[in-house]
Each structure stands twice: as structure tokens, then as C-alpha cells.
Amino acid sequence: MSLNERISKVIEYSGFTPSEFADEIDVQRSSISHVTSGRNKPSLEFIIKIKSRFPEILWDWLVTGDGEMLKSELPNTEEPVTQEKQKPTSLPDLFTMMNNDKDFGSKEPEEPVIIESPSESVKTHQNKANEKIFDSQRLEKLNEEIISQVVENQSNKIKRIILFYENGKFESFEP
């Protein structure tokens, strides 16, 4: 039996129409038609989706065709493991909680509320010379420093000035 025939048998087993089966395992409807007709081979993802939706189908049978289709058709060599699906419990709503709460409406003893005021931070003032300079502060230089830089720059001569424009062009000037 080919893989395409086994998938047709799974569709028959499920009791769904091919389009319902496609919706059930979350694949395109056309892919079911292509696989069952033999035009395309199913992908691994396609087979995994079938197996995850129908866990009672054995991998060996689905992939290779060996053995029986369903787990329940196997001869019992071990004690059957029953998997009970736990019914999801919904969280109680507000009104259910109110009806179950015997103390609802009674006042709780009030404890005195102690409010602590935050301690004030003390800022020490520093001399201007000792102040730290942050990135966002304007840099101020002493007059002596500015004069020394001007003197240093006079010994250096300009070789070339290049202007870059936003449109990607540039101009170069040499004195």
C-alpha cells in the first residue's frame, strides 16, 4: 500500500470529507486532493500534522506501511496505558467567588498605615573648577587655553579644504 493510499485510508477512518480533513489538520484543501490522487507526495510536515491530530495512528504504519494502522489493533503484550484527558478547568468568575466566600462583605480590621517620607538628598556645591563636565553641558575653555590653541594653529598651514554636498558631489580647494 503506498503512502498516498494510507493517507486516503486515514481520511476514511477520520469520517471527514477530504475538505473537512484538510481543515482539521490545517493544510490547504488542494494538497489533500493532490496527495490522494498521487500527483504529489506528502511532506514530513503534512505527515506530522496527521499524526498530531490522530495520535492513535502508528508512525510505522503511516510512514512505511508496516504493522497495524491503530494502536488499539495491536496485540496486548503490556498493560494498556490509559491516558485520561483532563477537562480544562475554567477559572472562577467574580460572582462565583463572591458566593463561595463566607466572609464577603465583612470588614477586615484596619491596621494603621505608616507613611515614611523619603529622605532628602543633600547636594554639595563644588567649585566651578572641580565640576565634572557632562556630554550635554556646553564646554567652556579658559581664555588662556583658547589663546594657546590659536598660537599652535598658526604654525600649521592649511593644505586642502574639501566640501561635501548632500547630493554626493564635492569640491576641493588648495591654497
C-alpha positions in Angstrom: 0.0 0.0 0.0 1.5 3.4 -1.0 1.8 6.4 1.3 -0.9 8.1 -0.7 -3.3 5.2 -0.2 -2.5 5.1 3.5 -3.4 8.8 3.8 -6.7 8.1 1.9 -7.4 5.3 4.5 -6.7 7.8 7.3 -9.2 10.2 5.8 -11.7 7.4 5.5 -11.0 6.4 9.2 -11.5 10.0 10.4 -15.0 10.2 9.0 -14.4 13.6 7.5 -14.7 14.7 3.9 -11.4 15.5 2.3 -12.0 19.2 2.6 -13.0 18.8 6.3 -9.9 16.7 6.9 -7.7 19.4 5.3 -9.3 22.0 7.7 -8.9 19.6 10.6 -5.1 19.1 10.1 -4.6 22.7 9.0 -3.4 22.2 5.4 -4.7 23.5 2.1 -7.6 21.6 0.6 -5.9 21.3 -2.7 -2.9 19.5 -1.1 -5.3 16.7 0.1 -6.5 16.2 -3.4 -3.0 16.2 -4.9 -1.7 13.7 -2.3 -4.7 11.3 -2.5 -4.6 11.4 -6.3 -0.9 10.5 -6.3 0.1 13.7 -8.1 2.3 14.9 -5.1 3.9 13.1 -2.2 3.1 14.3 1.2 5.8 16.3 3.1 7.1 15.4 6.5 5.2 18.4 7.9 2.0 17.0 6.3 2.5 13.6 8.0 3.3 15.2 11.3 0.1 17.2 11.2 -1.9 14.0 10.6 -0.1 12.2 13.4 -0.5 15.0 15.9 -4.3 15.2 15.1 -4.7 11.4 15.2 -2.3 10.1 17.9 -3.9 6.7 17.8 -2.4 6.1 14.3 1.0 4.3 14.5 4.1 6.0 12.9 5.4 2.8 11.4 2.2 2.1 9.6 1.8 5.7 8.4 5.3 6.1 7.1 6.3 2.6 5.9 3.0 0.7 5.9 4.4 -1.9 8.4 2.1 -3.2 11.1 -1.3 -2.2 12.0 -2.9 1.2 11.5 -4.2 1.9 15.0 -2.6 1.3 18.4 -5.8 -0.5 19.6 -5.4 -3.1 16.9 -2.0 -4.3 18.4 -2.0 -7.5 20.5 -1.8 -6.6 24.1 1.7 -7.5 25.3 1.7 -4.9 28.1 -0.9 -3.4 30.3 -2.7 -0.7 28.4 -1.8 2.8 29.4 -4.9 4.9 29.8 -4.5 8.5 29.0 -7.2 10.4 30.6 -7.6 13.8 29.1 -8.1 16.3 31.8 -11.0 18.5 31.3 -9.7 22.1 31.3 -10.9 23.8 34.4 -12.1 27.3 33.9 -11.1 29.9 36.4 -14.0 31.0 38.7 -15.6 34.3 37.8 -16.0 37.1 40.2 -19.6 36.2 41.2 -18.8 32.6 41.9 -16.0 33.7 44.2 -18.4 36.1 46.0 -20.9 33.3 46.6 -18.3 30.9 47.9 -16.7 33.5 50.2 -18.2 33.3 53.6 -16.5 36.5 54.8 -17.6 38.5 51.8 -18.9 41.9 52.9 -17.3 41.8 56.3 -14.7 44.4 57.1 -11.2 43.5 57.8 -9.6 45.0 60.8 -7.7 48.1 59.7 -4.1 48.4 60.6 -2.6 51.8 61.0 -0.8 53.0 57.8 2.7 54.3 58.4 3.8 56.7 55.7 7.5 57.4 55.6 8.6 60.5 53.9 11.6 60.0 51.6 14.8 61.4 53.0 16.0 64.5 51.2 19.2 64.2 49.2 21.9 66.7 50.1 23.8 68.2 47.2 27.1 69.6 47.9 28.1 72.5 45.8 31.5 72.3 44.2 33.8 74.9 42.8 33.5 75.6 39.1 37.0 74.3 38.6 36.1 70.9 40.2 32.8 70.4 38.5 32.5 67.4 36.2 31.7 68.1 32.6 28.9 66.0 31.2 28.2 65.3 27.5 25.1 67.5 27.5 26.9 70.5 29.0 28.5 73.2 27.0 32.2 73.2 27.1 33.8 76.3 28.3 37.5 76.9 28.0 39.5 79.4 29.8 40.9 82.3 27.7 44.5 81.1 28.2 43.7 77.8 26.7 42.0 79.4 23.7 45.0 81.7 23.1 47.4 78.8 23.3 45.4 76.8 20.7 45.4 79.8 18.3 49.1 80.1 18.6 49.6 76.4 17.9 47.3 76.5 14.8 49.3 79.4 13.4 52.3 77.2 13.0 50.2 74.7 11.0 49.3 75.7 7.4 46.2 74.5 5.5 47.0 72.1 2.7 43.5 71.4 1.3 39.8 72.1 2.1 37.2 69.7 0.8 33.5 70.5 0.8 31.0 67.6 0.6 27.5 68.3 -0.6 24.3 66.3 0.1 23.8 65.3 -3.5 27.1 63.3 -3.3 29.3 65.9 -5.1 32.3 67.6 -3.6 34.8 70.4 -4.2 38.4 70.5 -3.3 40.3 73.8 -2.7 44.1 74.1 -2.3 45.7 77.4 -1.3 
